[in-house]
Amino acid sequence: MNIGDRDGHGRYGAVDEDSDGLLCHECGLRFAHLGLHAWKGHGTTAAEYRQEHGLARSYGLVARETREAITGNARRNFAARKKFVANRDPAAATVARLSNAAGMSPAGLAASRTQPGQGRLGTVVVCQWCESQFCPLNSARRRRFCSMSCASKATRAG
């Protein structure tokens, strides 16, 4: 299918937004939160919806007005939580998460149990670039870096 071809009710690779919201490619109705509608109305995740209709992974499925309201609320609420902000320690949270017996978060353990063959190794590996700890997938046993960014930096450094 070419980029200009029609895709259901919308155009493949594009999202139609107006004052009523985003146009759903599946049913032709408009919604303020298209990702939520895709899940509840069509049983498809936002990622599946994007892939099916040629949308970039980075494209948000929330109408501009709704996104601005969500962002504004988050900024106001986060700033008001002074005790939370003062006590927030991401490094300590990472250490606590990685120190459990299996080396994975509870969500990671649950995911590895539900996807046979796609689970995590259950061992903690140290990134050779940034020295952060991570738990690779079974299919990535020899992985040496925690992210593509670290791998690229190591490659550029020689």
N, C-alpha and C positions, 0 to 999 in steps of 0.2 A: 504494500500500500504506500502510495506517495504521500509526502507531507501535506499536500494540498487536498487530498481526498477527504471526503466526509467520513466521520467515524461515529455511527449511531446518530445522536442528536447534536454532537459538537464536531469540531474539526480535529482530526488526528494531530497530536503534538501541540495543541493549544487549549487554553481554558478561556471560556467566554464569561466575563464578569460584567455585571451591570449593577444598578442600585438595588435590585432584588436578590443578588447573590451570585454564586457560581453555577453555571449550567452543568447538569449531570449528563454525561455522554450516554448513560444507560437508559434513563427514563425521560429525559428532557425537562425535568423540573429544576427549579433553582433553590440553592441552599446556602446559608451563611457558613456552614461547616461541612464541606463536601466529603472529607475523609470519614467523618462520623456517619453521614448519610450512606456512603458506600458500604460501610460495615453493617449498619442496622437495616438498610433497605435492600441491599443486594448481596450481603454475605461475603464481601470481598474486602481485604485489607487496603489501606491507603497505598501501600507499596504495589500491591497487585493491580489496583485501579490505575496507578500511574503507568505501570509497565504495559498494561492492556491498551492504553490510549495514547502511548507515545509521549508521556509527560516526563520531564526531567525529575530525577529523584529529589533534587533540592527545591522543587517547586511546592510551595505550601498550598494546601487545599482548604484554606480558610479565606473568606472574603476580607478585603482590605479593612473595612469598617470594624468587623469583628476582631481581626488581628490587632488593630490599634487599641481597641477596648481591652483585650486580654493583656497586651503589653503594658498599657497604662495602669491597670489593676495590679499587675505583678510588680511594677516599679514602686507603686505606692505602698503595697503590702510588705515588700521586702525591706524597704527603708524603715518601716515602722517596727520591724522585728529586731530591735537593737541588741537584745540579749542573744538571739540566734546568731546574728552577724558577728558579735564579739566572741562567741564561743565556737564558731565554725572552724573546723580544722580538717580540711580535705585529706591531708597526709595521714592523720590519725585514723580517719575513716577507712582509708585504703589498707592501712596496716591491720585494722580490726577485721575487715572483710577477708583479707588474705590469710589471717591467722587461724581461721577455723580449720577443723580437722581435714577436710577435703581440699582446702586451698581455693575454694570457689564460694561464691555467694549462694544463698538458698535458691535464688532464681536460676542461677547457672546450673546448679545441681538438678533442679527440676527439669530444665530444658535438656540437659544431657541424658536424662532418663527417658524422656518422651521421644527422642529422635535417635533410634538405634543406628550406630555407625557414625553418627554426626556429633556425638558428645565430646566433652572435653577430656583431655588426658588425665586430669586429676593431679598433675604435678605442676609446680610453680616454676617458671623459667624467668631468668633475669635478662632484660633487654640489653643487648651489647652496646647500644648507643646511649640511652638515657638512664639505664640501670633500674627502671621500674619493673615490677614483677607482673607477670601475666600467666594465664593458663591457656595454652594453645588447644585447638581442636585436634581430634584424633587424626584427621587428614593432613595436619600440619605439624607432624612430629619433629621436624628439623627446623622449625621456625626460630629465628634468632633475634627478631626485632618485634616490639609490641605493636608497631603500626607501619604503614607505608611511608609515613613522614620520617620516622627514625631510619628506616632502610635507605631512603633516598639520601638523607644527611650522611649516613655512613658511606654510601657509594661515592658521593661527591667529595668526601674528605679523603678518599683514597684508601 
